[in-house]
Amino acid sequence: MLHYLLANNEVPSPVFVWIERAAVFIEVLAVAIIVFAIILALVRYAVDFALNRERDRLYHRLKISLGKALLLGLEVLVAADIVHTVALEATLESVIVLGLLVLVRTFLSWALVVEMEGRWPWRSPRDMHPLPATQPATEDGFANPKASVEK
């Protein structure tokens, strides 16, 4: 929309140029966040591995750190896409592309949360029930649903 208002002039408006630069800056910031966080997580993993600190949990901590870095980067990239699309290119085609990008990035975010936390993002940790395999078995070999209630 802003693009159409400012496009009547042959010389680009300073506002148009500023918004475009802001959108690019936000995209660069997102990439920098991802790269910096990945490097930090890998360095932390290497130091902990070299110092023999809780080696059985190192991989899990690395996976969580990488997932959080990607989640934050994806959120910032979505913000950059919104600024770029809404302020600069408010055409039907660009809005559809933005919608598809947001859907893909939202799916990636959900997949990362499921991988890191073992639950869907909309489920709180206290709503989680133990899996049947974690409940004590009865004499016939099946999980006892009353066992967790009886404790």
N, C-alpha and C positions, 0 to 999 in steps of 0.2 A: 504494500500500500504506500509506504513512504517512498518507495522507488518510483512509483508513478507520479507522486507529487513533486519529486525532485528531478525527474527525468525530463521535464519540459525545457530545462536549460541545457545548453551544450556543455557548459562548464559544471563539473560535479560540485554539488553543494558540500560545504565543509561538514555538515551534519551527516550526510550520506557517507562521506569518506571516513568520518570518525566511527560511525556504527559498523562499517565494514571492517575497519581495523580492530575494533573491539571484539567482533566475532572471531576474527583470525587469532587475536591474542588469547581468547578463551580456549580455542582449539589447541593452540600451542601449549597453554597452561595444562590442559588435560593430558596431553602427551608427556609433558615434563613430569607431571604427577605420577603417571604410570611408570615411566622409565626410572625416576628417582626411587620410588617405592620398591620396585623390583630389585634394583641394585642394592638398596638397603636391606631388603629381606634376604637376598643371597649372601651378602657380607655377614649378616647376623647368623645365618645358617652355617657358613664356613667357620666362623669364630667358635660357635657353640660346638660344632663337630670336632674342631681341632682341640678344644679344651675338654672334650668328652663329657659334655653336659647333657644329661637326659637324652641319650641318643634314640631311645625308643619313641620319643615325642617330637623329635626334630622335624621329621617330614610333615607331621600334622601342623606344626606351628608355621612351617614354610608355606604350606598350602593355604592356611588361613591368611597369612600376610599377603601373599600374592592375590588371593581372592578379594581382600579388602582394597588393595591398590587398584585392581581392575574395576571394582564397583565404583570407587570414587572417580576414577577416570571416565567411566561410562556416564555417570551423572553429570559431570562437567561438560562432556561432549554433547549430551542432550541439550544442555543449556545453551551451548554455542549454536547448535542447529536451530533452536527456537529463536534466538536473537537474529540469526542470519535470515531465516525464512520469514518470520513475522515482520521484521523491520525492513528487509531489503527486497525480498522476492515473494510478495504475497500473491502468487498466481495459484490457480487450482492445481497445476502440476507440481509446484514446489510444496504445497501443503500436503498433497498425497505422498510425495517422497518423504517429507518430514514425518508424517504419520507412520509410514513403513519403517523408517529409521528408529522411531521411538518404540514401535512394536518389537523390532529385532533386539534393540538394546534392553528393553524391559525383559524380554525372554532370557537374554544372556544374564541379566542381573538376577532374575529368579533362579536360573540354573546355578549361578555361583553361590547364592544363599543356601540352596538345597545342598550343594556339595560341601559347603563350609559348616553348616549348622545341622544338617540332617532333617530339616523340616521346611515346609512351605513358608514363604515370608509372612503370610497373613495368619499363621498359627503361632500363638505365643508358646514359649517353652513349657509353661505350667499346664497347657492343654495336652501335652504329649503323653501318651500312654505307652507303657513298656510293650515291646514286641512280644508275641506269644512265646518265642524261643527263650526269652529272658525270664519267664515265669517258671516256678518250680513245676515239674511234671508230676502227674498222678501215677498210680500203679499201672494203669493201662498205657502209659507213655505219652499221654496228651497233656497239654498245659492246663493247669487248674485255674480257671478265671476267678475263683473266690480266694485264691491264695494271696493276691495283692491286697484284697479288701480285709482279710482276716489279720493281717500284720498290724 
